[in-house]
Amino acid sequence: MKALRNILIVMLVVVALLVGAEFGVRALVQSQAQQGLANADLDLKQPTVTLAGGSVLAALAQGRFVDVSGTAASATVPFEQHAVPVTAITYQASDIRLVSASEAVIGRADLTGTLGYDALSEVAGLPVAHGNDGRVLVTYTVDILGLNSLKIGISAVPQLDVAEQQVDLEQSRIDVAGVAIAETVAQQIIERVVKPISLAADDNIQVTAIAVQPEGLVVDLTATQLPVRR
């Protein structure tokens, strides 16, 4: 009986040590992960990190990492070779593999954030602003009716073509203050100037959804095989 009691005491001590080690490792790993995400290719600013359930010690022993989630003030995304900020980020990272003591690879990261209209304008090469009723307002400069460099606002509903990684401007209509334009001429202008806005980024980053908001386009992004260095 005394031997059994001693065994139980030893087991409780071992469990207590393992629990203490797990808490200590989780705190250390959470801090290191936060620093690592700040150095990831997407250049996350002010990231927060929440570790998923499961044993961090067991995951590390298997050369992997538990899933993480959190927020960031912004991320830098290279749309069409324009490195622009996407702000108010929330993210979920999974399939994280350890490459070395100072480097890991995130197999998949799902992010949601806002591509502001200034950033979208830089990518499009045209002024883009918020419209009404789920529309955006794109300003073009054209020559019509004997008027040179006339600025024309075209309101459109942005639709994401996931396969082409571009935003198609659907249901376009012209808004030109003080100039009357016949419907046929308006349609000719729309056909001539309205083109999709490419959101193509690196091969390992894809836009999966968009939504129009007053601050910009809310975009869902999926990044794969994302290096993280401490």
C-alpha positions in Angstrom: 0.0 0.0 0.0 2.9 2.3 0.9 4.6 1.5 -2.4 1.4 2.4 -4.3 1.1 5.7 -2.5 4.7 6.5 -3.3 4.1 5.8 -7.0 1.0 8.0 -7.0 3.0 10.8 -5.4 5.7 10.5 -8.0 3.1 10.5 -10.8 1.5 13.6 -9.4 4.9 15.4 -9.1 5.7 14.4 -12.7 2.3 15.7 -13.9 2.7 18.9 -12.0 6.1 19.4 -13.6 4.8 18.7 -17.1 1.9 21.1 -16.6 4.3 23.8 -15.3 6.6 23.2 -18.2 3.7 23.4 -20.7 2.5 26.7 -19.3 6.1 28.1 -19.4 6.7 26.9 -22.9 3.3 28.3 -24.1 4.2 31.7 -22.7 7.6 31.6 -24.3 6.4 30.3 -27.6 3.6 32.8 -27.8 6.1 35.6 -27.3 8.4 34.2 -29.9 5.5 33.6 -32.4 4.5 37.2 -32.0 8.0 38.4 -32.9 8.2 35.9 -35.8 4.9 37.0 -37.4 6.2 40.6 -37.3 9.0 39.3 -39.6 6.9 37.2 -41.9 6.7 38.0 -45.6 3.4 39.9 -45.1 5.1 42.2 -42.6 2.3 42.1 -40.0 2.3 45.2 -37.9 1.5 44.9 -34.1 0.4 41.3 -34.3 -1.4 39.6 -31.5 -1.1 35.8 -31.0 -3.5 33.3 -29.5 -2.4 29.7 -29.4 -4.9 26.9 -30.2 -5.5 24.1 -27.8 -3.4 21.0 -27.6 0.1 20.5 -26.1 2.8 22.8 -27.4 5.5 20.5 -26.1 4.0 17.5 -28.0 3.7 19.6 -31.2 7.3 20.8 -30.9 8.5 17.3 -30.4 6.9 16.4 -33.7 8.6 19.3 -35.5 5.3 21.3 -35.9 3.5 24.1 -34.2 -0.1 24.5 -32.8 -2.5 26.6 -34.8 -2.4 30.3 -34.0 -4.9 33.2 -34.5 -5.0 36.8 -33.8 -5.1 40.4 -35.2 -2.7 42.9 -36.7 -2.9 46.6 -37.4 -1.9 45.9 -41.0 -0.2 43.6 -43.5 1.7 44.6 -46.6 0.4 42.8 -49.8 2.1 43.0 -53.2 -0.9 43.5 -55.5 0.3 43.9 -59.1 3.8 44.7 -57.8 2.4 47.5 -55.6 3.2 46.8 -52.0 0.1 48.3 -50.3 -1.3 48.0 -46.8 -4.3 46.0 -45.9 -5.5 47.2 -42.5 -7.5 45.9 -39.5 -6.3 42.3 -40.0 -7.7 39.2 -38.4 -6.0 35.9 -39.2 -5.9 32.2 -38.6 -2.7 30.2 -39.3 -2.5 26.4 -39.5 -0.3 23.6 -40.7 2.8 25.3 -39.2 6.0 23.4 -39.6 9.3 24.1 -37.9 12.3 24.3 -40.3 14.9 25.2 -37.8 15.2 26.8 -34.3 14.7 30.2 -35.8 12.4 29.6 -38.9 9.0 28.1 -39.5 6.7 27.8 -42.5 2.9 28.5 -42.2 1.2 26.1 -44.5 -1.9 28.1 -44.7 -2.9 31.6 -43.3 -6.4 33.0 -43.8 -6.6 36.7 -43.3 -9.4 39.3 -43.5 -8.7 43.0 -43.7 -9.5 46.3 -45.4 -7.9 47.4 -48.7 -8.4 51.2 -48.3 -9.4 53.3 -51.3 -6.1 55.1 -51.4 -4.3 51.7 -51.7 -6.9 50.4 -54.2 -6.3 53.6 -56.3 -2.6 52.9 -56.3 -3.1 49.3 -57.5 -5.7 50.4 -60.1 -3.7 53.4 -61.3 -7.0 55.4 -61.1 -8.8 57.3 -58.4 -11.3 54.9 -56.7 -13.7 56.0 -54.0 -16.7 54.7 -52.2 -20.0 54.8 -54.0 -23.6 54.1 -52.8 -25.5 50.9 -52.7 -22.4 48.6 -52.6 -20.7 50.4 -55.5 -17.3 52.0 -56.1 -16.8 55.2 -58.0 -13.9 55.2 -60.4 -12.7 58.5 -62.0 -11.5 58.3 -65.6 -10.0 61.1 -67.8 -11.4 61.0 -71.4 -11.8 63.2 -74.5 -15.4 63.5 -75.6 -17.8 66.0 -77.2 -14.9 68.3 -78.1 -13.9 68.5 -74.4 -10.3 67.5 -73.6 -9.3 65.6 -70.4 -12.9 65.5 -69.1 -13.1 63.7 -65.8 -15.8 61.1 -65.7 -17.0 59.2 -62.7 -18.2 55.7 -63.4 -20.1 54.0 -60.7 -19.9 50.2 -60.7 -20.5 47.1 -58.6 -17.2 45.3 -58.0 -17.3 41.5 -58.5 -14.3 39.3 -57.7 -13.2 36.9 -60.4 -11.3 34.4 -58.2 -9.8 32.5 -61.1 -8.4 35.6 -62.7 -7.6 37.4 -59.5 -9.3 40.6 -60.7 -12.2 42.8 -59.8 -14.7 43.2 -62.6 -16.7 46.4 -62.6 -20.3 45.4 -63.3 -23.5 47.4 -63.9 -21.4 50.4 -64.8 -23.1 53.8 -65.1 -21.7 57.3 -65.9 -21.9 60.2 -63.5 -20.7 63.5 -65.1 -21.7 66.7 -63.4 -23.0 69.4 -65.7 -22.6 67.5 -68.9 -25.5 65.7 -70.7 -24.3 62.5 -72.4 -26.6 60.4 -74.6 -27.1 56.8 -73.5 -25.4 55.4 -76.6 -22.3 57.7 -76.0 -22.3 56.8 -72.4 -22.3 53.1 -73.2 -19.4 53.6 -75.8 -17.4 55.4 -73.1 -18.0 52.6 -70.6 -16.9 50.0 -73.1 -13.8 51.9 -74.0 -12.5 52.9 -70.6 -13.8 50.4 -68.0 -11.4 47.6 -67.4 -11.0 45.1 -64.6 -8.7 45.9 -61.6 -6.1 43.2 -61.1 -5.5 42.0 -57.6 -2.9 39.4 -58.6 -0.3 39.1 -55.9 2.5 36.5 -55.3 1.8 32.9 -56.3 1.3 32.0 -52.7 -1.3 34.7 -52.0 -4.9 34.7 -53.3 -7.9 36.9 -52.8 -10.9 34.8 -52.1 -13.7 37.3 -51.4 -14.4 41.1 -51.4 -17.1 43.3 -49.9 -17.6 47.1 -50.4 -17.4 49.2 -47.2 -17.0 53.0 -46.7 -13.4 52.6 -45.7 -12.4 50.4 -48.7 -12.8 46.8 -49.9 -12.9 44.2 -47.2 -10.8 41.4 -48.7 -10.4 37.8 -47.7 -6.9 36.5 -48.4 -5.3 33.0 -48.3 -1.6 32.8 -48.1 0.3 29.4 -48.4 3.8 28.3 -47.6 4.5 31.6 -45.8 8.0 31.8 -44.2 8.3 33.1 -40.7 11.7 34.0 -39.2 12.5 34.9 -35.6 
